Amino acid sequence: MGLNHVQLRVADVAANRAFFEDHFGLRCVADRGDVLAVLADEDSIVALNHFPKAADFTYPDDYWAFHIGFLQPNRERVDAIHASLKAGGYAPEEPREFHGAWTFYVKAPGGFYVEVGHQHSLSDGGVGGS
């Protein structure tokens, strides 16, 4: 079974769209201006919605409480995304070995956290995850 999509409530659709396009390689497949953007690649779909009073909504300020994760095929890809985020002005945590993965977290413009990692156990046939 595969996850179909993640829908995120954001105050600024354009800033979050740029975050995913510029640093994660997602491309916009549906755009309704500052109301909705649907981004996708071969494996992931992220829908960004601006709802009334979205500015009053906040995600937990703790990645343990809520985050989305993107698995990468290798450690080098994790490091490349980390470097891209830093160059783009974001403040990702330093990558580290954590729960069987080379991983880091970064806070997106929408206030939610994104985990980027290479899960070692997946290449061994095990089940990984956050």
N, C-alpha and C positions, 0 to 999 in steps of 0.2 A: 504494500500500500504506500502511496506517495502523498505527501502533503500538497494540496492544490494551490493554496495561496495564504498569505498573511495580509491582513488589512490593518493599517495603522492610522490612527487619528492624529492629525498634525495641524498646527496653526499656519504653517507656511509650506504649501505643496511644492513650490518651485525650489526652495532651499533643500528640501529632503530629496526631491527628484535629482538634483545635481549631485548630492552626496552619493546616491546609489549609482548614477550613471558614471560619474568621474572616478570613483574609487572601487566599484564592484563590477563594472562592465555590464550592468543591466541596461536595457534599452526600453524606451517608452513605446508601448503598444496601444495605449489609449490615453487621450489627454482632453480634459475639460477645464483647461486654464488653471485658475487657483482653487478649483473645487475638487478635482480628481486627477490622478495620474496612476496608470497601471504600468509597472515595469517588469521586464522578464528577461531571462536567459534560457538556456537549455534545461535548467534544473529548478529555477525559482521564479515565483511570481510574487511581487510586492505591490499591494494597492495602497495608495496614499490618499486619504480623504480629509477634506476640511469640512467639518461639521459646524453648525451654529454653536457658538460658545466654545470652539476648540481651544481658543486661547486660555480659557479657564480650566481646561483639562490638563492634568500632569501625570506622567508615568512615574512609577516609584523611582526614587533616586538611588537605586541599588540594583546592580545587575543580577543579584540572586533572586530578587522579587519578580523581575521581568526583563527578558532580553530575547532577541532573535539571533540565530547563529547561521553562519555560512561555512560549510566544510570546504577545505581546499585540498587539491590532490597531493601537495607536498609542502614541506616546511619553507622552501624558497618562495612559494606563492604567498604564504602567510607574511613573510618578511617584506615582499614587494608591496602588498596592500598596506602594511604598516608604514612603509616609507612614503607611499603615495598620500596616505592620510596626514602624516606629519608635514609633508611638503605643502599640502592643501590647507594648513592652518589648524588642523584638529589636534587633540591631545590624547592619542591612544596610549593605553598602558604599554609597557615594554612587553614583547612576547616572552613567554615562559613555558616551561613544562608544567602542565596542570591537568589533572584527571585523565592521564593517558594521551594528552595532546600537546602540540606546540601551539599556543593560543594567546590571544589578547582580547581585551574589550575596549570599545570606544563609544563615547556618547554621541549620538546623531543629533542633527539640528532639531529634530522633533522631541528631544528629551528622553528617548528610549535608548537602550544600550544594544550594541551589535557585538557579537562574539565572532571572531575569525579564527579558525583553527584547522590544523591537520591532525585528525584522530588516528594515532598509531595503530590502535587495535583494529580499525577497519581494514587495514592492509593485511592483517593476520586472520581475517575472516570473522572477527568478533563484532559485537555491536557497540558502537560508541554513542556519545551524546553528551549534552550539557547537564 
